[in-house]
Amino acid sequence: MHLVNDSFQPSSPSVNAGATQPSRLGVYLEGDGVDIAVTAPNAQAVEVCFFTSGEPTAQETRYRLLGPTDGIWHGHVAGITAGTCYGFRAWGPWNPEQGHLFNPYKLALDPYARAISGNVELCSQTYAHKTDAALYPLYPFQLDPTNSAPFTARAVVVDKQFEVVPGPKTSWENTVIYEAHVKGLTKQLPGIPQELQGTYAGLAHPVTISYLKDLGITAVELLPVHAKLSEAFLNERGLSNYWGYSTLSYFAPEPSYATSKARCLGPTAVLDEFRGMVSILHENGIEVLLDVVYNHTCEGSSDGQALSWRALDNAMYYRLNSQGGNIDYTGCGNTLDTSHPRVVQMILDSLRYWVSEVGIDGFRFDLAVTCARGEEHFTRFHPFFQACLDDPVLRDVKMIAEPWDVGPDGWKTGDFPLPFSTWNDRYRDTVRGFWVSDGRAQSRGESHGAPPFELAFRLSGSQDIYGAGHIPAVRSPRCSVNFLTAHDGFTLGDLVSYDHKHNENNLENNRDGSDNNLSWNHGSEGRVFIPGHEAEKILQTDSPLAELAAARIRSTLNMFTTLFISSGTPMMLAGDEFARTQGGNNNAYCQDNETTWLNWELAEWQKELYRAVQKLITLRREHPVFRPSKFLTGKPHPGDTISDLSWYNQVGLLMGDRAWHDPASRVFQMLRSGRPYGDQDLLAVFNGMLSPKHVRLAPGRGTAYHEVWDSAITEADEDVPSLNLAGDDILLEPLSIKLFLADSRED
């Protein structure tokens, strides 16, 4: 172990005064200058460094901060104004075996930077240790004595410019989430000026707003918008981290998603464009949820760059093993140490900032199990959970967890306490299995597929997961975020078009991405038709190509129908409503091109599919019986004569216990009473077999059933719905669903 002992010793003048609020971390305009506070408890000295501009060669002025006070270094510097670039340099032991990598030659980005200037270069100067020409470390680790300031990003002092329009505060019961990428959603969207395509402003353009509102979604869940940095191995391949799960700053928006005009005006204009986007979406009744990555950072494993947290206090921010190396519960090289109170504080401060200053309505936490690990294992009693529940800023916003990571005992679907909902992967796999991979198995004569009990649980809000355990009384179906696809995996259009992943363009020899897709190409691998008049003519015939297209569309609508009649919170992937494709790539995280940008040149069949999905969302919005807010009991509500939920077999009799576990019982009916909601009763009739089936409609109240939906009909039908009586015999096409509404009044 040794300390730096040369001209980079902290010989600069100390600040003349401490910060007004030393516990307020970050840099804030205060009085005649700025207050500064940064956490680095293992450091022996910390300097704040101000630059005359954002240029790499800008002059640097350094001040030594006071402290540490409870691990915080702080001070006040007069004469600093909004727009000034800054960073930190930290002194301390160089002892890699204990995780200490202090190197004051390396400029550290403020972990609380609300705007950033410049870019990080992939070069030896941005590593704390010496590297060879290929940027691999020299062993044992040796301190690198080159200044990183000209080669790395800098924080920028900001001032709030305007108030953000408050969000609509949509109830969970009425929420429909649309997962989208800021750039990919509008990069090719017609009607948006070219300079706005793929930007925050493009997302807020009237064309985008109109599309989202017409579809019927209530919240956009944006893939990470925190400032990001692509991994070194992607740079070597000429690729980039398109999804953005490689965070450089937890407080600053990603500059590349802003318009070129905003970028030219500076980092504050980038932040203003983002906040303006949020305001416009709010004005139109749309909430904004952010996908956030508080489990790891862009600095990678122990041999990665020293850009912010690692340069300030590596041993505090990261989980380390006994040799000082990074513990990796995320699969991304490092893991933030949420057993440390200051790390939890950083996460909470970031969340509060995005809610209170930027107007964000909620968050989806990537690999959220990592955020709730104590010394090692996940605990539902983690202080982070309790803080989110108690915090007056955070307790009323939407919190959604991705309930797994790659660490020990890392699958925790259903284990997250309030206020969290969680992505329900069992829902995804069950619905895919019943309608897609089981159909594939039947087509090959392998089996009937799974029995119906698992699908019934998912339709009912996954009560076996969220209505059981240590806190069943306080959770509701909204805790299950039901989804068919997400950014990670096949699109819905590819799910019904490919048996196998096709990730060759990721340059990993197709080894990346999941092999457990539960997909079915319906007999021919890949998309087989393109937009155009000839394709539409073919689809109107009885040709094998038309049959293939119809089967894929029906499978798609079966899944969408299931999604929008299931208890819980529905989430859909942008573009699935018109069956967008990624060419079979199920791990397109590094494809910033036409593979991932939504293609809005829609064929007529895609427009019909969109209208069908739109109708399903409308039915869900107009009929609360589609979206129960509480778990149902199977018993009548007071004053009702039928159970709130009941299940019938193919001949209209109540399902017996044996039938639930019989794969031959994949033709069944679900009846929900509408009376508790002041609504009509809902009867859903399922045919999970690869042949047409006659079904005797459930008795219910003995009233007439009005057919409102048939997944075997692509075009949304606006005619008067057909009428059937309880006990009537109806025909269901292979692998299809029919929905009926019935008067809930007694005869």
SVG drawing of the C-alpha trace seen along z (x, -y; Angstrom):
<svg xmlns="http://www.w3.org/2000/svg" viewBox="-87 -36 94 73">
<polyline fill="none" stroke="black" stroke-width="0.4" points="0.0,0.0 1.2,-3.5 -0.1,-7.0 0.5,-9.2 3.5,-11.3 4.1,-13.9 2.7,-17.1 -0.8,-15.7 -0.7,-15.9 -3.7,-17.9 -1.8,-21.2 -4.6,-23.3 -6.3,-25.8 -9.0,-24.6 -12.5,-26.0 -13.2,-29.0 -16.4,-27.6 -18.4,-24.5 -21.6,-23.7 -24.8,-25.1 -26.2,-21.6 -23.3,-19.1 -25.7,-16.2 -27.2,-17.4 -25.1,-15.5 -24.2,-16.9 -23.5,-20.5 -26.2,-23.1 -26.4,-26.9 -26.4,-28.6 -25.8,-32.2 -22.9,-33.7 -21.7,-30.3 -22.2,-26.6 -22.4,-24.2 -20.6,-20.9 -20.9,-17.6 -19.6,-14.1 -19.4,-10.8 -15.9,-9.1 -15.4,-7.8 -12.2,-5.9 -10.5,-8.8 -7.9,-10.9 -8.5,-14.1 -11.0,-15.1 -10.8,-18.1 -13.5,-19.7 -12.3,-20.7 -14.0,-23.4 -13.3,-23.9 -13.6,-27.0 -15.5,-25.1 -16.5,-21.6 -13.6,-21.4 -11.0,-18.6 -8.2,-21.2 -10.2,-23.6 -8.3,-25.2 -8.9,-23.4 -9.1,-25.1 -9.1,-22.9 -10.3,-23.4 -9.7,-21.0 -12.9,-20.1 -13.5,-20.0 -14.1,-16.7 -14.8,-14.0 -17.9,-14.6 -19.7,-11.2 -17.9,-10.2 -18.9,-13.4 -16.4,-15.9 -18.0,-19.3 -17.5,-23.0 -18.8,-26.3 -17.1,-28.0 -18.0,-31.5 -18.3,-32.7 -19.5,-29.5 -22.6,-29.8 -25.0,-27.4 -23.4,-25.8 -20.0,-25.4 -18.3,-22.0 -16.8,-20.2 -15.5,-16.9 -13.7,-15.4 -10.2,-14.0 -9.8,-11.7 -6.6,-10.8 -6.2,-7.7 -4.5,-4.3 -3.6,-2.4 -4.3,1.1 -6.1,3.2 -6.1,6.3 -8.4,4.4 -10.4,2.7 -8.8,-0.7 -8.0,-2.2 -7.6,-5.9 -5.8,-7.7 -6.1,-11.5 -4.9,-11.6 -8.4,-10.3 -11.3,-12.9 -14.4,-11.4 -17.8,-12.3 -20.1,-13.4 -22.5,-10.5 -25.1,-13.2 -24.5,-15.1 -27.8,-16.3 -26.3,-17.1 -23.1,-16.0 -20.8,-17.4 -18.4,-15.6 -17.8,-11.9 -15.9,-9.1 -13.1,-7.8 -12.0,-4.2 -8.3,-4.8 -5.7,-3.9 -6.0,-7.3 -9.5,-6.5 -8.3,-3.4 -7.0,-3.8 -4.4,-1.1 -1.8,-0.7 -2.9,1.2 -1.3,2.6 -2.0,1.4 -5.2,3.5 -6.3,2.0 -5.9,5.2 -4.5,4.7 -0.8,5.2 -0.5,7.5 0.0,6.8 -2.2,3.6 -0.1,0.5 -1.3,-3.1 -1.5,-4.9 -0.1,-8.4 -1.9,-10.1 -4.6,-12.7 -8.0,-11.5 -9.7,-14.9 -9.3,-15.5 -10.8,-12.0 -13.8,-11.7 -17.2,-13.3 -17.7,-16.1 -20.6,-17.1 -22.4,-20.4 -23.9,-22.8 -27.7,-23.2 -30.5,-25.3 -34.2,-24.4 -35.9,-26.4 -39.6,-25.6 -42.2,-23.5 -43.2,-20.2 -46.9,-19.6 -48.1,-17.1 -48.9,-13.6 -52.4,-12.1 -51.9,-9.7 -53.7,-6.9 -54.9,-4.1 -53.2,-0.7 -56.6,0.7 -56.8,-1.5 -53.1,-1.3 -51.9,0.1 -48.1,0.0 -46.3,-0.4 -42.6,0.5 -40.6,-1.5 -37.2,-2.8 -37.0,-6.6 -35.0,-6.4 -36.5,-3.3 -40.1,-4.4 -39.9,-7.5 -36.7,-7.1 -38.8,-6.1 -42.2,-7.4 -43.8,-9.3 -45.1,-12.8 -42.4,-13.7 -39.8,-16.2 -36.5,-14.5 -34.6,-16.6 -37.0,-15.3 -37.1,-11.6 -35.6,-9.4 -35.5,-12.1 -37.2,-13.2 -39.0,-15.9 -40.0,-13.3 -41.7,-11.3 -43.7,-14.4 -44.6,-15.3 -48.4,-15.4 -48.0,-12.5 -46.6,-10.2 -49.1,-11.4 -52.0,-10.8 -50.9,-7.3 -50.4,-6.4 -53.8,-7.8 -55.6,-6.2 -54.1,-2.8 -55.3,-3.3 -52.2,-3.0 -51.9,-5.1 -48.2,-4.9 -45.0,-4.7 -42.2,-2.7 -39.0,-4.0 -35.9,-1.8 -33.0,-3.4 -32.7,-7.2 -29.9,-7.7 -26.7,-8.7 -25.0,-5.6 -21.7,-4.2 -21.2,-1.3 -19.0,1.6 -15.5,2.0 -16.2,5.3 -19.0,3.8 -16.8,0.9 -14.3,3.5 -17.0,5.0 -18.2,1.7 -21.5,2.1 -23.0,0.1 -25.3,0.6 -28.5,-0.4 -30.8,0.6 -28.8,-1.5 -28.4,0.9 -24.9,-0.5 -25.3,-3.6 -22.8,-6.5 -25.0,-8.8 -28.1,-8.1 -29.2,-11.8 -28.5,-13.0 -30.5,-12.2 -28.8,-10.5 -27.7,-13.4 -27.8,-11.5 -31.6,-11.2 -31.9,-15.0 -32.3,-17.0 -29.1,-18.3 -30.4,-21.8 -30.6,-21.0 -27.2,-19.4 -25.7,-22.4 -27.3,-24.7 -25.7,-22.6 -26.5,-20.1 -29.1,-22.3 -31.1,-22.4 -30.9,-18.6 -32.5,-18.4 -35.1,-20.9 -36.1,-18.9 -36.5,-15.8 -38.6,-17.7 -40.7,-19.3 -41.4,-15.8 -42.7,-14.7 -44.9,-17.8 -46.5,-17.2 -47.1,-13.5 -48.7,-14.5 -50.9,-17.1 -52.2,-14.3 -53.0,-11.9 -49.9,-9.7 -47.7,-8.7 -43.9,-8.3 -42.2,-5.4 -38.4,-4.9 -36.5,-1.7 -33.6,-2.2 -30.4,-0.2 -29.4,-0.6 -27.8,2.9 -24.5,2.2 -22.7,-0.6 -20.8,-1.1 -17.4,-0.8 -17.4,2.9 -15.3,5.4 -12.2,4.7 -10.2,4.2 -12.7,1.7 -12.5,-2.1 -12.4,-4.5 -15.0,-7.2 -17.0,-8.0 -17.8,-5.6 -14.6,-3.6 -12.5,-6.7 -14.2,-8.2 -14.4,-5.2 -14.4,-1.8 -14.6,0.1 -17.7,-1.7 -19.8,-1.7 -19.2,1.9 -19.5,5.3 -16.0,6.8 -14.6,10.2 -11.8,11.0 -9.2,10.2 -10.6,6.8 -12.3,7.9 -15.8,7.2 -18.6,9.6 -20.9,9.9 -24.6,10.7 -25.7,8.9 -23.8,10.5 -22.4,7.1 -19.0,7.1 -19.9,5.4 -22.6,5.0 -23.5,1.9 -23.3,2.6 -26.8,1.9 -25.8,3.2 -24.0,-0.2 -26.3,-3.0 -24.7,-5.6 -25.4,-3.5 -29.0,-3.1 -29.1,-6.9 -27.8,-7.5 -30.5,-5.4 -33.2,-7.0 -31.9,-10.5 -31.9,-9.7 -35.5,-8.4 -36.7,-11.4 -35.0,-13.7 -36.6,-12.2 -40.0,-12.3 -39.9,-15.8 -37.8,-17.7 -38.4,-15.9 -42.0,-14.7 -41.5,-11.0 -44.5,-8.8 -42.8,-5.5 -39.9,-3.2 -39.2,0.3 -36.1,1.6 -33.8,3.7 -32.5,6.9 -34.2,5.6 -33.2,8.5 -29.7,7.0 -31.1,3.8 -32.5,5.8 -29.4,8.0 -28.1,7.5 -24.7,8.9 -25.4,11.4 -28.9,12.7 -32.2,11.1 -34.4,9.9 -37.9,8.6 -37.1,6.5 -34.3,4.6 -34.2,0.9 -34.6,-0.1 -38.1,1.4 -39.1,-0.2 -37.7,-3.6 -39.8,-3.4 -42.9,-2.6 -42.3,-5.4 -40.9,-8.1 -43.5,-10.9 -42.2,-11.5 -41.9,-7.8 -44.7,-5.9 -47.4,-7.0 -45.5,-6.5 -45.6,-3.2 -42.8,-0.9 -42.2,2.2 -39.4,4.8 -37.8,7.2 -37.7,9.8 -34.5,11.7 -30.8,11.4 -28.0,13.9 -26.8,14.1 -27.5,16.9 -31.2,17.6 -32.0,14.9 -35.5,15.7 -38.0,13.8 -41.2,13.3 -44.0,12.6 -41.6,11.9 -41.4,8.1 -43.5,6.2 -45.6,3.1 -45.3,0.6 -43.8,2.9 -45.4,4.7 -43.3,7.2 -42.9,8.5 -44.6,11.8 -42.4,14.2 -44.6,17.1 -47.5,15.3 -45.4,14.8 -44.3,18.4 -47.7,19.8 -49.5,17.8 -46.8,18.4 -46.9,22.1 -50.6,22.5 -51.1,20.7 -47.8,21.1 -45.4,23.9 -48.3,26.2 -49.7,25.6 -46.4,26.5 -46.3,29.7 -49.9,30.6 -49.0,29.9 -46.2,32.4 -48.3,35.0 -46.2,34.8 -48.8,34.0 -52.0,32.1 -50.0,29.6 -50.3,28.3 -53.6,28.7 -55.6,25.6 -55.0,25.0 -51.9,22.9 -53.6,20.6 -56.5,20.2 -54.2,19.0 -52.6,16.4 -56.1,15.2 -57.0,14.7 -54.1,12.3 -51.7,15.1 -53.2,15.4 -51.1,18.4 -48.1,16.1 -49.3,12.7 -52.2,13.7 -50.2,16.2 -47.2,16.1 -46.3,13.7 -48.3,10.7 -51.4,11.9 -53.8,9.6 -52.2,6.4 -51.4,7.3 -53.8,7.2 -53.8,8.4 -52.1,5.1 -48.9,6.5 -48.7,8.9 -47.4,7.0 -48.6,9.3 -46.6,9.3 -46.2,11.5 -42.9,10.0 -40.5,7.3 -37.3,5.7 -35.4,8.8 -36.5,11.6 -38.5,12.1 -41.1,9.6 -44.6,11.0 -44.4,11.1 -41.2,13.1 -42.6,15.3 -45.1,16.8 -42.6,16.7 -39.4,18.4 -38.6,21.6 -35.0,20.5 -33.2,17.3 -31.2,15.6 -28.7,13.3 -25.9,13.6 -25.6,9.8 -24.6,9.6 -21.3,11.1 -21.3,13.8 -21.9,16.8 -25.6,16.9 -24.6,18.0 -26.2,15.0 -29.9,14.7 -32.3,17.3 -32.9,20.7 -36.1,21.1 -38.4,18.9 -41.6,21.1 -42.1,19.9 -43.6,21.5 -43.0,20.7 -46.3,22.3 -44.5,24.4 -42.1,22.0 -39.1,20.3 -39.1,16.5 -41.3,13.8 -42.5,14.8 -44.2,11.7 -43.6,8.0 -45.8,4.9 -47.1,4.4 -50.1,5.0 -49.0,8.4 -48.7,9.6 -52.2,8.4 -53.6,10.2 -52.0,13.5 -53.5,13.1 -57.0,13.0 -56.6,16.5 -56.7,20.0 -53.0,20.6 -50.6,22.1 -49.1,18.7 -52.4,17.2 -53.1,20.1 -49.7,19.5 -50.4,15.8 -53.8,16.4 -52.5,19.0 -49.8,16.6 -52.2,13.7 -54.7,15.9 -51.9,17.0 -51.0,13.3 -54.6,12.4 -55.0,15.3 -52.2,13.9 -53.4,10.4 -56.9,11.5 -55.6,13.4 -53.5,10.3 -56.4,7.9 -58.9,10.1 -56.4,11.1 -56.5,9.6 -53.3,7.6 -51.5,4.8 -51.0,5.4 -47.7,4.4 -47.1,4.6 -44.0,4.1 -44.0,1.2 -44.8,2.4 -46.3,5.8 -49.7,4.3 -48.7,4.5 -46.4,7.6 -43.1,5.8 -40.1,8.0 -36.4,8.0 -35.6,10.7 -35.6,13.3 -33.0,11.5 -34.0,12.2 -31.2,10.2 -31.0,7.0 -29.4,4.9 -26.5,3.9 -28.5,3.2 -29.0,-0.5 -30.4,-0.3 -33.4,0.9 -33.4,4.1 -34.8,2.3 -36.2,-0.9 -40.0,-0.4 -40.9,-0.1 -44.1,-2.1 -44.6,-1.0 -47.6,1.2 -49.3,3.7 -53.1,3.9 -52.9,7.1 -50.8,5.2 -53.3,2.3 -56.1,4.9 -54.1,6.4 -53.5,2.9 -57.3,2.3 -58.0,5.6 -55.6,4.8 -57.1,1.3 -60.5,2.9 -59.3,5.2 -57.8,2.3 -61.1,0.4 -63.1,3.3 -60.9,3.5 -61.2,-0.3 -65.0,-0.3 -65.7,2.8 -64.3,3.1 -65.2,6.8 -62.2,7.2 -59.9,5.9 -60.8,6.9 -58.9,4.9 -59.2,7.6 -58.6,11.3 -61.9,13.2 -63.2,15.8 -65.3,18.2 -68.3,17.2 -71.1,14.8 -70.8,11.2 -73.6,10.1 -76.8,9.7 -75.5,11.7 -76.7,15.1 -73.7,16.3 -70.1,16.6 -67.7,13.7 -65.6,16.3 -66.6,19.7 -65.2,22.2 -67.0,24.5 -66.0,27.3 -66.8,27.9 -70.3,29.1 -71.3,26.2 -70.8,28.0 -68.6,26.8 -65.0,27.9 -64.1,30.8 -60.9,31.2 -59.6,33.9 -60.3,31.8 -58.0,29.0 -55.0,31.4 -56.1,33.2 -54.4,32.0 -57.5,33.1 -59.5,30.4 -58.0,27.5 -61.5,26.4 -63.1,24.5 -65.0,21.4 -64.4,18.6 -67.3,16.6 -66.9,13.4 -69.8,11.7 -70.1,8.1 -72.4,7.1 -69.7,6.1 -68.5,3.5 -71.9,2.4 -71.0,4.1 -72.1,7.0 -70.9,10.5 -67.9,11.7 -67.8,15.1 -64.5,16.2 -64.5,19.4 -61.1,21.0 -60.2,23.7 -56.7,24.7 -56.8,27.6 -55.6,27.7 -59.1,28.7 -62.5,27.0 -64.6,27.6 -68.3,27.3 -68.9,25.7 -72.2,25.5 -72.3,22.0 -72.2,21.8 -75.6,21.4 -74.6,18.2 -77.8,16.3 -79.6,17.9 -79.5,14.7 -78.4,13.9 -74.8,13.7 -73.6,11.1 -70.5,12.1 -68.0,9.2 -64.8,10.8 -63.5,13.8 -59.7,14.2 -60.3,16.1 -61.6,13.0 -58.8,10.6 -60.8,7.5 -62.4,5.8 -66.2,6.1 -68.3,3.0 -71.6,4.7 -74.2,5.6 -72.8,8.5 -74.3,12.0 -76.7,13.2 -76.5,16.6 -78.4,18.1 -77.0,19.9 -76.8,23.6 -76.5,22.9 -74.0,24.8 -71.3,22.7 -68.3,23.5 -64.8,22.4 -62.1,22.4 -58.8,24.2 -56.7,22.4 -59.1,19.5 -61.0,17.5 -64.5,16.0 -65.7,13.3 -69.3,12.7 -71.0,10.1 -74.2,10.8 -76.7,8.6 -75.9,9.0 -79.5,8.3 -81.7,11.3 -84.6,12.3"/>
</svg>
